[in-house]
Amino acid sequence: MKRIILLLVCLLVILSGANAGELYRWVGDDGRVHYSDTPPADAKKASRKRFSNASAPDEELSYEAHRAKENFPVTMYVSEGCVQPCIHARALLVKRGVPFSEKMLKTKTEIDQFQKVSGSADAPTLQVGKVYLGGFVESRWNSELDIAGYPKTATYRQQIAAPTTQPAIQPEAEPAPEEEQEIFDNPED
């Protein structure tokens, strides 16, 4: 009998933990904001907040990278014909642990509008805050990222969680050079 009661108590504890991610917010009659796991019956406009156990997207970022991201967000603009320079540009950003978004410019109107805003017609183009750097020149990109406060190398966690970004167009495999093959006379022929 004791085991059954213990089992029921454990089951109730587990089931009560299922609602542990809910929180209610409401404004009281005195104008103060209140938070609780259960709203009062007379609360007007109690909004339900739900929290998940998933980690925040910037959890792996160092403090330095997080601050730089807030003040100087990074966006890399690419075009469909950009292959090797875009691969090198992505590799640089991942190596440094820079959180960035990538935008593909496809249509003529998108490209023309981008050129008006950025003044650049090169791919890839890096936007750090309000500064645009056209074309991939590693020293210029590193310099601008240093000025923005991004770390020079990714943290260990970022290296593990680095996204495997693929270019829009896969580079064609270069044919292997034809090697000279030595032909030996087979004495059995």
C-alpha positions in Angstrom: 0.0 0.0 0.0 2.8 2.4 0.8 4.4 1.8 -2.6 1.1 2.7 -4.3 0.8 5.9 -2.4 4.5 6.7 -3.1 4.0 6.0 -6.8 0.9 8.3 -6.9 2.8 11.1 -5.1 5.6 10.8 -7.6 3.2 10.8 -10.5 1.5 14.0 -9.2 4.9 15.7 -8.8 5.8 14.8 -12.3 2.5 16.1 -13.7 2.7 19.3 -11.7 6.1 19.9 -13.3 4.5 19.9 -16.8 3.1 23.4 -16.2 6.4 24.7 -14.8 7.1 26.8 -17.9 4.1 29.1 -17.6 4.1 32.6 -16.1 1.3 35.2 -16.0 1.8 38.9 -16.1 -0.9 41.4 -15.2 -1.3 45.0 -14.0 -3.0 45.5 -10.7 -5.5 48.2 -9.7 -2.6 50.2 -8.3 -0.9 50.2 -11.7 1.9 47.9 -10.6 3.0 45.0 -12.8 2.7 41.5 -11.2 4.1 38.1 -12.2 2.8 34.8 -10.9 2.3 31.2 -12.0 -1.5 31.7 -11.5 -3.3 35.0 -12.2 -5.9 36.3 -9.7 -9.5 35.8 -10.7 -10.1 39.6 -10.8 -7.0 40.3 -13.0 -7.8 42.2 -16.2 -5.7 41.5 -19.2 -3.5 38.8 -17.7 -1.1 37.7 -20.4 0.4 34.2 -20.4 4.1 33.9 -21.0 5.5 30.6 -21.9 9.2 29.6 -21.5 10.9 26.8 -23.2 13.9 24.8 -22.2 15.6 25.6 -25.5 18.8 27.6 -25.2 19.0 31.1 -26.4 20.5 31.5 -29.9 23.4 33.7 -28.6 24.2 31.4 -25.6 27.4 30.3 -27.2 28.6 33.8 -27.9 31.2 35.4 -25.8 30.3 38.7 -24.0 32.6 40.5 -26.5 30.9 39.0 -29.5 27.4 39.5 -28.1 28.1 43.2 -27.5 29.5 43.6 -31.0 26.5 41.9 -32.5 24.1 44.3 -30.7 26.0 47.4 -31.8 27.3 46.3 -35.2 25.3 43.5 -36.7 27.0 41.7 -39.6 25.3 40.8 -42.9 27.1 39.2 -45.9 25.5 39.8 -49.3 26.2 37.3 -52.0 25.1 36.7 -55.6 24.6 33.4 -57.5 27.9 33.7 -59.3 30.0 34.1 -56.2 31.8 30.9 -55.4 35.4 30.9 -54.2 35.3 34.4 -52.7 32.1 33.6 -50.8 33.5 30.4 -49.5 36.6 32.2 -48.2 34.5 35.0 -46.7 32.2 32.5 -44.8 35.2 30.7 -43.6 36.7 33.9 -42.2 33.5 34.8 -40.4 33.1 31.3 -38.9 36.7 31.2 -37.9 36.4 34.5 -36.0 33.0 33.4 -34.4 31.1 36.3 -36.0 27.4 35.8 -35.9 26.1 36.9 -39.3 23.2 36.6 -41.6 23.6 36.0 -45.3 21.4 37.5 -48.0 21.3 36.2 -51.6 20.8 38.9 -54.2 19.0 37.2 -57.1 16.9 39.7 -59.2 18.1 42.7 -61.1 16.0 45.0 -59.0 17.4 43.6 -55.8 21.0 44.1 -57.1 20.2 47.7 -58.3 18.6 48.6 -55.0 21.5 47.1 -53.1 24.0 49.1 -55.2 22.1 52.3 -54.4 22.2 51.6 -50.6 25.7 50.2 -50.4 27.6 51.7 -53.3 29.0 48.3 -54.0 28.5 46.0 -57.0 30.9 43.3 -55.7 30.1 40.0 -54.3 30.5 39.2 -51.5 29.8 42.5 -49.7 30.1 42.7 -46.0 27.9 45.0 -43.9 29.2 45.7 -40.4 26.8 48.1 -38.7 26.3 50.9 -41.3 29.6 50.2 -43.1 29.7 48.3 -46.4 32.9 46.6 -47.7 32.6 45.5 -51.3 34.6 42.4 -52.4 36.4 40.0 -50.2 39.7 41.5 -49.0 40.6 39.6 -45.9 42.7 42.3 -44.3 40.0 45.0 -44.8 37.3 42.6 -43.4 39.4 41.7 -40.4 40.2 45.4 -39.7 36.5 46.4 -39.8 35.5 43.5 -37.6 38.3 44.4 -35.1 37.0 48.0 -35.0 33.5 46.7 -34.3 34.8 44.7 -31.4 34.4 41.1 -32.7 36.9 38.6 -31.2 39.8 37.5 -33.4 38.9 33.8 -33.0 35.8 31.8 -32.2 35.3 30.4 -28.7 35.5 26.6 -28.3 31.7 26.4 -28.1 31.2 28.4 -31.3 33.7 26.2 -33.2 31.7 23.1 -32.3 28.3 24.8 -33.1 29.6 26.5 -36.3 27.0 26.3 -39.0 27.9 24.4 -42.1 27.0 27.0 -44.6 27.0 26.0 -48.2 27.3 28.4 -51.2 24.3 28.9 -53.3 26.1 27.3 -56.2 28.4 24.4 -55.5 31.8 24.8 -57.1 32.4 22.4 -59.8 35.0 19.7 -59.0 38.2 20.4 -60.8 39.2 17.5 -62.9 42.3 15.7 -61.6 45.3 16.3 -63.8 46.1 13.4 -65.9 49.0 11.6 -64.4 51.6 9.9 -66.5 51.0 6.2 -66.1 53.8 3.9 -66.5 53.0 0.9 -68.5 54.9 -2.2 -67.6 55.1 -5.1 -69.9 53.5 -8.0 -68.3 55.6 -11.1 -68.9 52.5 -13.3 -68.8 51.0 -11.7 -71.9 
